[in-house]
Amino acid sequence: MRIAFVSTYPPIECGIATYTSYLTDALRKKEIDVYIISHYGGQGKNVFSCFDYEDKDLSYKIFDMVIRLSPDLVHIQHEFNLFGRNYGVSITPLYMLLKMNNIPSVTTIHTIYEKNIEEHKILFSFFCKYCDKIIVHESYQKDALLSELDYSNLDDKISVIPHGSREVQVIDNAKQLLKIDNDIKIVLMVGYFSPYKNFEKIIDIWPEIVKRYKGKVILVIAGKLRTILYIDYRNMLFEKINNSPAKEYIKVIRGQISQDSFDKIISAADVVVMPYKKVSQSGIFANCMAFGKPVVTSKNKTMESIFKDYQTGLMCETDEEYIENILILLEDQDLWNQLSQNAKRYVQEKVSWSIVADKHIGIYKELVEPSVLKVSQIWMD
């Protein structure tokens, strides 16, 4: 079975690129023939870069490559900033071209909130009408689509497949590699600088945490700008750090963070804080779970959904709750161990890339000539 992904792809710096690369690797291990139709800059095995973010004709460039590759199915990874202005409306002709040529299509919608703005709903409505299958990461996202869109049989068209996670080993000497004393606890915030990340909340309360924990803790902020769009936000964070009375207990890791470096940083952390204002799905969270790192997060639907079955962290609404929950995880080793074990179990039982790949393959097989051949089938790569 040959699948063509439409997505960003490494070395492009993008969470969707990383997601697609991990999913691609997992599918290939299961002998699925995978090709990637990427933005300019994507590289690797069977990667074909043929369009750019702002190309007005990107749908036609992608479709021309689809015809050359002759896949059984096209799987589009959708994020609003990947396909140009006006929330990426330039991708919509691709769906019509695929439908007119009887090529099955799947779309993973990576960002869906509990309540979505009208522009988002217009695009979601189009995808749900012309795409053969929709994948979302959380049950509440499916509920949002069902409540906001009015299509028959929509429930059957939408599948929930969680964001995948690696199965990895913690790097035991990670603190030493970062030149941090093993006796010092590390609270980590990591990711691209964006107002949605709300990193300033933890910087503001950090002096109180240092005071209560008697200085045996540091806040590590590992991040960078993805574009100049949020340079003012980043500069605001840096000014807060410069002016913080606890600035000697804050370290900032800047610049390009390779996968190896990222793994060292996560391994070194004792607690990872995600005070996000908005969250739909998170690759950072998936990596924290892979390394068994308890998280302290804002209260939101994504975390509520996960914590309902797997308690892997603590949710907060107020500054005092952030302070107390961070301190609890720094001080209560038994609770830390339990949440860490829950995180690893969550990966092993629900979101390993192998499990996620199997779920995708099940969907692909439903769509590739499902009504033509009734006998037992043998799939070749």
SULNORUR-V695717 format. One line per field, one symbol per residue. phi: phi as a letter, one per 30 degrees, with the letter a starting at -180 (. if undefined). burial: # if it has 24 or more other ideal C-beta (glycine too) atoms within 12 Angstrom, else .. Layout:
phi->???
burial->???
//
This chain:
phi->.cccdcadaededaddddeddddedddddcicdcbbccdejdbkdhcbdbabecddcddddddededddhddacccccbdccbidhiidddddeddddddchcdbbbccdbbcdbcdddddddeddeddccdaccbcbddddeddddcccbdideddcccbdedbdcbcdddcddddcibeddcdcccbbkddaeddiddedddcdedddddciicabccccaaddbdecdddedddddddecddcddcbbcccidcddddedddddddcbccbdddbbcabdddddddeciceccbddadddeddddcbdcabcbbceddddddddeddccdddedddddddddeddcbbedddddedddededdcdhdccccdeccccd
burial->##########.#################.#.########..#.#.######.#.#..##.###.##..#.##############..#########.##....############.#...#..####################.###.##....#..############.#...##..#.#...###########.###############..#...########.#......##..##.##..#.#..#####...#....###############.##########################.###..#.#####.....##.######.....#..##.###.##..########.###.###.##.............
//
